[in-house]
Amino acid sequence: MEISDIRRGLRQAIEGAKRASAERRARADAAGRAYQVFLLDVATPVFQMFANVLKVDGYPFLLFTPAGGLRLMSERSSGDYIELVLDGSTDPPSVLARINRGRGSRVITAERPVRADASIDQITQEDVLGFLLSQIGPFVER
């Protein structure tokens, strides 16, 4: 084996890593833009209506819109909430829901994709509603 072969292989590996990194950053930027549109046009209206219906039915929940996220939180316990965030740890990034429930001194936290098989711009209001309906049970069973 020649040093020139090693050097050529190393240069190709470095260029490949740089190219992959640039492509990953571009996907992350596009996902960030798609996520903002998703929050404003898809998720927030569904979360608002869902919170209103819960409140009318005697389950007081508040809706918070922290920067880059959305949180439906119980008025009875601030430790009980369903929150949407952009999960940048996956490639491509996806919409992740954090479900947090307090049970006495214990806190149960789970993270699930809102729709695992879809890109951010493919998630519909029906998907968001279906997800909320599938997760609300433990919050209202008391």
Secondary structure as UniProt FT lines:
FT   HELIX           3..38
FT   HELIX           39..43
FT   HELIX           44..56
FT   TURN            57..58
FT   STRAND          61..64
FT   TURN            67..68
FT   STRAND          69..74
FT   TURN            78..79
FT   STRAND          81..87
FT   TURN            88..89
FT   STRAND          94..103
FT   TURN            104..105
FT   STRAND          106..113
FT   TURN            116..117
FT   HELIX           120..122
FT   HELIX           125..135
FT   HELIX           137..140
//
